[in-house]
Amino acid sequence: MKRILLTLLLAALAGSCTCRKHAAPEDFVRIAGCDLIRPDGEKLFIRGTNLGNWLNPEGYMFGFGRTNSARHIDEMLRQLAGPDFADAFWQQFKDSYITRADIEFIASTGANTIRLPFHYKLFTDEDYMGLTSAQDGFARVDSVVRWCRDCGLYLILDMHDVPGGQTGDNIDDSYGYPWVFESERSRRLFCDIWRKIAAYYRDEPVILGYELMNEPIAPYFDNMAELNAALEPLYKEAVAAIREVDANHLVLLGGAQWNGNFEPFADWTFDDKIFYTCHRYGGAPTPEAIASIIAFRDRTGLPMYMGEIGHNTDEWQAAFCRTMQENNIGYTFWPYKKLGASSFVGFPAPEGWDAVVAFAEAPRGSYAEIRAARPDRQKAREALTGFLENCRFEHCVPQKGYIRSLGLEIE
């Protein structure tokens, strides 16, 4: 009996593991000059989307304005519907917002890559999205890895929110300053988490690479030059931590000031598997508008990839896609899914959602203000439950013009 139980346990563990064999270097995407090369020797030109909001909630994708970061949204939910309901909401949100059906749909458009933004807290025992210990980061990423493998897609892991904050704005769920550059403890945790992730996924070729941090160092700070000077050294520390356990995966480095300023980088030879990633929203859809990015790519002789772009007209997006294709810059548009449109798929607000938005926007700096702004609790819970249902893929509406503007296909 003990032998049978042991056999069943080993089989279960093997079945739950995403990395099924020891991978060889030739199994991974590699760099050749300014190109990415698949294991079969063919060039990989990245085209795809971002799973924004799923593992790093952002207020505007819920229709909120002032309640705009993950911890502010969580606090608002607890004030509105209670802590138990908020915990249950986040667990179901993670179960419903992105599923296999979403990944299959992305693959059906001809996309080849997904960028997965995540919060570092998913890999710690900190309070985040309904859990206070035993976070489910690996389980959530494992599911996407498995779905991407089945659908023939590559996956980029993007730490969108790093310990201490790297941006100093709502997008990194921080406290209004990029404290990671001044906190030794945050730097150490940042590197430790990347080492842990790399050790876990070192044999997983579906993962194209590790994007160390998203949009570091907003342009608001009077010591921006000092912060910018600290960026490349921190990248080097994290890459060194990754290389202790993983010699094969590519590492992506984003520029300062919304991934747009590459002047802080002086050494692009410290590792032979790094390349760079830029972001752009608005402006003209022309090569001249991204001339500095193209020049940096040409100077380094390494690939450049547009990790985020979008929220524009179909005509603008189609024109900019042509610009990126002509200049060998792959892209993943932001985001895949959100309330409303301007994404691959959109979904409608549930009944009663206006009351949730009104509470999210109301002053809630005191307990009196919370009580005055709170709508009927039961109706608020019903609206939140409706959101969880509406966001499921079967209720989403593909934005056909949007998808076609990216050079992708949809019937």
C-alpha positions as CSV (number, residue, x, y, z in Angstrom):
1,M,0.0,0.0,0.0
2,K,2.8,2.4,0.9
3,R,4.5,1.8,-2.5
4,I,1.2,2.4,-4.3
5,L,0.7,5.7,-2.4
6,L,4.2,6.8,-3.2
7,T,3.8,6.0,-6.9
8,L,0.5,8.0,-6.9
9,L,2.2,10.9,-5.2
10,L,5.1,11.0,-7.6
11,A,2.8,10.9,-10.5
12,A,0.8,13.8,-9.2
13,L,3.9,15.8,-8.6
14,A,5.1,15.1,-12.1
15,G,1.8,16.0,-13.6
16,S,1.7,19.4,-11.8
17,C,5.2,20.4,-12.9
18,T,5.4,22.8,-15.8
19,C,9.0,22.0,-16.6
20,R,8.9,18.4,-17.8
21,K,12.5,17.9,-18.8
22,H,15.9,19.3,-18.5
23,A,16.1,21.8,-21.3
24,A,19.2,22.4,-23.4
25,P,20.4,25.9,-24.5
26,E,19.2,25.3,-28.1
27,D,15.6,24.9,-26.8
28,F,15.3,28.6,-26.0
29,V,14.8,31.8,-28.0
30,R,18.2,33.4,-28.6
31,I,19.7,36.7,-29.8
32,A,21.4,37.2,-33.1
33,G,22.3,40.8,-33.6
34,C,19.0,42.8,-33.6
35,D,16.9,39.7,-34.1
36,L,15.3,37.1,-31.8
37,I,15.8,33.5,-33.1
38,R,13.5,30.6,-32.4
39,P,14.9,27.2,-31.6
40,D,14.1,26.1,-35.2
41,G,16.4,28.8,-36.5
42,E,13.6,31.1,-37.8
43,K,13.3,34.8,-36.8
44,L,10.8,35.6,-34.0
45,F,9.1,39.0,-34.6
46,I,7.0,39.5,-31.4
47,R,3.4,40.3,-32.0
48,G,0.9,40.0,-29.2
49,T,-0.7,41.5,-26.1
50,N,-0.5,42.1,-22.3
51,L,-2.5,40.4,-19.7
52,G,-2.8,43.6,-17.7
53,N,-5.0,44.0,-14.7
54,W,-5.2,40.3,-13.9
55,L,-2.3,39.9,-11.5
56,N,-1.7,43.6,-10.9
57,P,-5.1,45.4,-10.8
58,E,-5.3,48.9,-12.2
59,G,-8.1,51.2,-11.4
60,Y,-8.9,52.6,-14.8
61,M,-9.6,49.1,-16.1
62,F,-12.4,48.9,-13.6
63,G,-13.7,52.4,-14.5
64,F,-12.1,54.0,-11.5
65,G,-10.1,57.3,-11.4
66,R,-8.7,58.2,-8.0
67,T,-8.8,54.6,-6.8
68,N,-6.0,53.6,-9.2
69,S,-3.6,51.1,-7.7
70,A,-3.9,47.5,-6.4
71,R,-3.8,48.4,-2.7
72,H,-6.2,51.3,-3.1
73,I,-8.6,49.1,-4.9
74,D,-8.3,46.5,-2.2
75,E,-8.9,49.0,0.5
76,M,-12.0,50.4,-1.3
77,L,-13.5,46.9,-1.7
78,R,-13.0,46.2,2.0
79,Q,-14.7,49.5,2.9
80,L,-17.5,48.8,0.4
81,A,-18.3,45.1,0.9
82,G,-16.3,43.9,3.9
83,P,-13.0,42.1,4.2
84,D,-14.4,38.5,3.8
85,F,-16.2,39.5,0.6
86,A,-13.1,41.3,-0.7
87,D,-10.9,38.2,-0.1
88,A,-13.4,36.0,-2.0
89,F,-13.7,38.6,-4.8
90,W,-10.0,38.5,-5.5
91,Q,-9.8,34.8,-5.5
92,Q,-12.6,34.5,-8.0
93,F,-11.2,37.5,-10.0
94,K,-8.0,35.5,-10.5
95,D,-10.0,32.4,-11.5
96,S,-12.2,34.3,-13.9
97,Y,-10.4,37.2,-15.5
98,I,-8.0,35.1,-17.5
99,T,-8.7,31.5,-18.4
100,R,-7.6,29.0,-21.0
101,A,-10.3,30.3,-23.3
102,D,-8.7,33.8,-23.3
103,I,-5.3,32.3,-24.3
104,E,-6.8,30.2,-27.0
105,F,-8.5,33.3,-28.4
106,I,-5.2,35.3,-28.4
107,A,-3.5,32.4,-30.3
108,S,-6.4,32.3,-32.8
109,T,-5.5,35.9,-34.0
110,G,-2.0,34.9,-35.1
111,A,-0.3,36.5,-32.1
112,N,2.8,34.7,-31.0
113,T,3.7,36.3,-27.6
114,I,1.9,37.3,-24.4
115,R,3.4,39.6,-21.8
116,L,2.3,38.8,-18.2
117,P,2.5,41.7,-15.7
118,F,2.6,40.5,-12.1
119,H,3.1,42.0,-8.6
120,Y,6.1,40.8,-6.6
121,K,3.8,40.1,-3.7
122,L,2.5,37.0,-5.5
123,F,5.9,35.4,-4.6
124,T,6.0,36.5,-1.0
125,D,3.8,36.0,2.1
126,E,2.6,39.6,2.0
127,D,-1.1,40.5,2.0
128,Y,-2.2,40.7,-1.6
129,M,-5.3,39.9,-3.6
130,G,-7.1,38.0,-0.9
131,L,-4.2,36.0,0.5
132,T,-1.9,36.8,3.4
133,S,0.4,33.8,3.2
134,A,1.1,31.0,0.8
135,Q,0.7,33.3,-2.2
136,D,-0.3,31.6,-5.5
137,G,2.1,33.2,-7.9
138,F,3.7,30.1,-9.2
139,A,0.3,28.4,-9.6
140,R,-1.1,31.3,-11.6
141,V,2.0,31.6,-13.9
142,D,2.1,27.8,-14.3
143,S,-1.4,27.9,-15.7
144,V,-0.5,30.5,-18.3
145,V,2.7,28.6,-19.2
146,R,0.7,25.4,-19.7
147,W,-1.9,27.2,-21.9
148,C,0.7,29.0,-23.9
149,R,2.6,25.7,-24.5
150,D,-0.6,24.1,-25.7
151,C,-1.4,27.1,-28.0
152,G,2.1,27.7,-29.4
153,L,2.7,31.1,-27.7
154,Y,5.7,32.5,-26.0
155,L,5.4,34.2,-22.6
156,I,7.3,37.2,-21.1
157,L,7.2,37.5,-17.3
158,D,7.1,41.2,-16.4
159,M,7.5,42.3,-12.7
160,H,5.2,45.2,-13.0
161,D,5.4,46.1,-9.2
162,V,8.8,45.6,-7.5
163,P,9.6,45.7,-3.8
164,G,9.6,49.3,-2.7
165,G,8.3,50.5,-6.0
166,Q,10.4,51.3,-9.1
167,T,8.2,54.0,-10.7
168,G,6.7,56.1,-7.9
169,D,3.2,56.3,-9.3
170,N,0.0,54.1,-9.3
171,I,1.3,51.7,-11.9
172,D,3.8,50.1,-9.5
173,D,1.4,50.1,-6.5
174,S,4.1,52.1,-4.6
175,Y,4.1,54.9,-2.0
176,G,4.7,57.7,-4.4
177,Y,8.5,57.3,-4.9
178,P,10.8,54.6,-6.4
179,W,12.1,53.4,-3.0
180,V,13.8,50.3,-4.4
181,F,16.7,52.5,-5.5
182,E,17.3,53.7,-1.9
183,S,16.4,50.6,0.1
184,E,18.9,47.8,0.4
185,R,16.2,45.5,1.8
186,S,14.0,46.1,-1.2
187,R,16.9,45.6,-3.6
188,R,17.8,42.3,-2.0
189,L,14.2,41.1,-2.1
190,F,13.9,42.1,-5.7
191,C,16.9,40.0,-6.6
192,D,15.9,37.1,-4.4
193,I,12.4,36.9,-6.0
194,W,13.9,36.9,-9.5
195,R,16.4,34.2,-8.5
196,K,13.5,32.1,-7.1
197,I,11.5,32.6,-10.3
198,A,14.4,31.8,-12.5
199,A,15.3,28.6,-10.5
200,Y,11.7,27.4,-10.9
201,Y,11.4,28.1,-14.6
202,R,15.0,27.6,-15.8
203,D,13.9,24.6,-17.9
204,E,10.8,26.2,-19.5
205,P,11.4,27.3,-23.1
206,V,7.8,28.6,-23.4
207,I,9.0,31.6,-21.3
208,L,10.8,33.9,-23.8
209,G,12.4,36.0,-21.0
210,Y,12.3,37.8,-17.8
211,E,11.4,41.5,-17.8
212,L,13.0,42.8,-14.6
213,M,10.8,45.8,-14.0
214,N,8.2,47.9,-15.7
215,E,8.6,51.6,-16.4
216,P,11.2,52.5,-13.8
217,I,11.5,56.1,-12.5
218,A,8.7,58.4,-13.3
219,P,9.8,61.9,-14.5
220,Y,8.4,63.8,-11.5
221,F,11.4,63.7,-9.1
222,D,14.0,66.4,-8.6
223,N,16.7,63.8,-8.2
224,M,15.8,62.0,-11.4
225,A,19.4,62.0,-12.7
226,E,20.6,60.3,-9.5
227,L,17.8,57.7,-9.7
228,N,18.6,57.1,-13.4
229,A,22.2,56.5,-12.6
230,A,21.1,53.7,-10.2
231,L,19.1,51.8,-12.7
232,E,21.8,49.9,-14.7
233,P,23.6,48.8,-11.5
234,L,20.4,47.4,-10.1
235,Y,19.7,45.6,-13.4
236,K,23.2,44.0,-13.2
237,E,22.5,42.8,-9.7
238,A,19.3,41.1,-10.7
239,V,20.8,39.6,-13.8
240,A,23.7,38.2,-11.7
241,A,21.1,36.6,-9.3
242,I,19.2,35.0,-12.2
243,R,22.5,33.7,-13.7
244,E,23.2,31.8,-10.5
245,V,20.4,29.4,-11.4
246,D,19.5,30.0,-15.0
247,A,21.9,30.4,-17.9
248,N,19.5,30.2,-20.7
249,H,16.6,32.7,-20.5
250,L,16.8,36.1,-22.0
251,V,16.4,39.1,-19.8
252,L,14.6,42.3,-20.8
253,L,15.7,45.7,-19.6
254,G,13.3,48.7,-19.7
255,G,14.3,52.3,-20.1
256,A,13.8,55.0,-17.5
257,Q,10.8,57.4,-17.6
258,W,8.1,55.2,-18.9
259,N,10.5,52.8,-20.7
260,G,11.4,55.7,-23.0
261,N,14.8,57.0,-21.9
262,F,17.8,54.8,-22.7
263,E,20.5,57.3,-21.9
264,P,21.2,55.8,-18.5
265,F,22.6,52.6,-20.1
266,A,26.3,52.5,-20.8
267,D,27.2,48.8,-20.7
268,W,25.2,46.4,-22.9
269,T,27.9,43.7,-22.9
270,F,27.7,42.6,-19.3
271,D,25.5,39.6,-20.3
272,D,25.1,37.9,-23.6
273,K,21.3,37.3,-23.3
274,I,19.9,40.8,-22.6
275,F,17.9,43.0,-24.8
276,Y,15.8,46.2,-24.3
277,T,12.2,47.1,-24.2
278,C,10.4,50.4,-24.8
279,H,6.9,51.8,-24.3
280,R,5.0,54.5,-26.2
281,Y,1.5,56.0,-25.9
282,G,0.4,58.8,-28.2
283,G,2.5,61.0,-30.5
284,A,2.9,60.5,-34.2
285,P,3.0,56.9,-35.5
286,T,6.2,57.6,-37.5
287,P,9.8,56.5,-37.4
288,E,10.8,60.0,-36.5
289,A,8.8,59.9,-33.3
290,I,10.8,57.0,-32.0
291,A,14.2,58.0,-33.6
292,S,16.0,57.9,-30.3
293,I,14.8,54.4,-29.6
294,I,15.9,53.2,-33.0
295,A,19.2,54.9,-32.6
296,F,19.8,53.2,-29.3
297,R,18.9,49.8,-30.8
298,D,21.3,50.4,-33.7
299,R,24.1,51.5,-31.3
300,T,23.8,48.4,-29.1
301,G,23.2,46.0,-32.0
302,L,20.6,44.2,-29.8
303,P,16.9,43.6,-30.2
304,M,14.4,46.3,-29.2
305,Y,10.8,45.4,-28.3
306,M,7.8,47.6,-27.7
307,G,6.3,46.0,-24.6
308,E,3.3,48.4,-24.3
309,I,1.5,50.6,-26.8
310,G,-2.2,51.2,-27.5
311,H,-5.3,53.1,-26.4
312,N,-5.5,54.9,-29.7
313,T,-7.6,54.8,-32.9
314,D,-7.4,51.8,-35.2
315,E,-5.9,54.0,-37.9
316,W,-3.1,55.2,-35.6
317,Q,-2.4,51.7,-34.4
318,A,-2.2,50.3,-37.9
319,A,0.2,53.1,-39.0
320,F,2.4,52.5,-35.9
321,C,2.5,48.8,-36.5
322,R,3.8,49.4,-40.0
323,T,6.5,51.7,-38.5
324,M,7.5,49.0,-36.0
325,Q,7.6,46.3,-38.6
326,E,9.7,48.4,-41.0
327,N,12.1,49.1,-38.1
328,N,12.3,45.5,-36.7
329,I,10.6,46.3,-33.4
330,G,8.3,43.7,-32.2
331,Y,5.3,44.6,-30.0
332,T,2.7,43.6,-27.5
333,F,-0.3,45.9,-27.2
334,W,-1.8,47.0,-23.9
335,P,-4.1,45.6,-22.7
336,Y,-5.8,42.3,-23.8
337,K,-9.0,42.9,-21.8
338,K,-10.7,45.6,-19.9
339,L,-14.1,47.0,-19.0
340,G,-15.3,48.8,-22.1
341,A,-13.2,48.7,-25.3
342,S,-9.7,49.8,-26.6
343,S,-8.4,46.3,-26.1
344,F,-8.5,42.9,-27.8
345,V,-11.8,42.1,-26.0
346,G,-14.0,44.3,-23.9
347,F,-16.9,43.5,-21.5
348,P,-19.9,45.5,-20.2
349,A,-20.3,47.0,-16.8
350,P,-22.8,45.0,-14.6
351,E,-26.0,46.4,-13.3
352,G,-25.3,48.7,-10.3
353,W,-21.7,49.3,-11.3
354,D,-22.2,53.1,-11.3
355,A,-22.7,53.0,-7.5
356,V,-19.4,51.1,-7.1
357,V,-17.6,53.7,-9.2
358,A,-19.2,56.5,-7.2
359,F,-17.9,55.0,-4.0
360,A,-14.4,54.5,-5.4
361,E,-14.3,58.2,-6.5
362,A,-15.8,59.6,-3.3
363,P,-13.7,61.1,-0.5
364,R,-12.9,58.3,2.0
365,G,-10.3,59.9,4.2
366,S,-12.3,59.5,7.4
367,Y,-14.7,56.9,8.8
368,A,-17.5,59.5,8.6
369,E,-16.7,60.0,4.8
370,I,-16.7,56.2,4.3
371,R,-20.1,55.8,6.0
372,A,-21.5,58.7,4.0
373,A,-20.3,57.5,0.7
374,R,-21.1,53.7,1.0
375,P,-24.1,52.6,-1.0
376,D,-26.3,49.7,-0.1
377,R,-24.0,46.8,0.8
378,Q,-26.0,44.0,-0.8
379,K,-26.4,45.9,-4.0
380,A,-22.7,46.7,-4.1
381,R,-21.9,43.0,-3.6
382,E,-24.3,42.0,-6.4
383,A,-22.6,44.5,-8.7
384,L,-19.1,43.1,-7.8
385,T,-20.4,39.6,-8.4
386,G,-21.7,40.7,-11.8
387,F,-18.3,42.1,-12.7
388,L,-16.8,38.7,-12.0
389,E,-19.3,37.1,-14.3
390,N,-19.1,39.7,-17.1
391,C,-15.3,39.6,-17.3
392,R,-15.3,35.9,-18.2
393,F,-14.3,35.3,-21.8
394,E,-17.7,33.9,-22.9
395,H,-19.2,37.3,-22.1
396,C,-16.5,39.4,-23.7
397,V,-16.8,41.1,-27.1
398,P,-13.9,40.9,-29.5
399,Q,-12.9,44.3,-30.8
400,K,-12.4,43.3,-34.4
401,G,-11.1,46.6,-35.8
402,Y,-8.6,46.9,-32.9
403,I,-7.3,43.4,-33.6
404,R,-7.0,43.9,-37.3
405,S,-5.2,47.2,-36.8
406,L,-2.4,45.2,-35.2
407,G,-1.9,43.1,-38.3
408,L,-3.7,40.2,-36.6
409,E,-6.7,38.2,-37.8
410,I,-10.2,37.6,-36.7
411,E,-13.3,36.3,-38.5
